[in-house]
Amino acid sequence: MTSQKRFLTVPDVAETLNVTVRQVRALLHSGELRGIQVGGRGIWRIESSELEDYISRQYDRTAIAIAEEQFTHETR
């Protein structure tokens, strides 16, 4: 049984989301993905639960976008 780490690094999150480190940093700077800075050199850590919350919000956004797109197609 492996225990899940509480905090993830930016590269960990990038690998999980299959995006670049730069994209993860942009999400952090925009506030879309919550994280904390530790140390004095801009080192970020993202709590596993925050990543799961972000993913859940993205699923919700996607579902809304799909529903709106279907509604748009139905009214044409």
C-alpha positions, 0 to 999 in steps of 0.5 A: 500500500502506497501513501499519497504525498500531501504536497506535490511539486510543480513537475509532479502536477505537470506530469499528473495533468500532462501539461508543461511546468510553465502551464502549471506555474501560470495556473498558480500565478492566476490563482486557478490552482492554489499552492503555497510558496516555500523558501525564498526562491519561489519554490511552489508546493501544491497540496494533493487535495487542491489538485483534486479540487482543481480537476473537479472544477475543470470537469464542472467547467467542461460539462457546462461548456458542453451543455452550452454548446449543445444548447447553441446547436439546438437553437440554430 
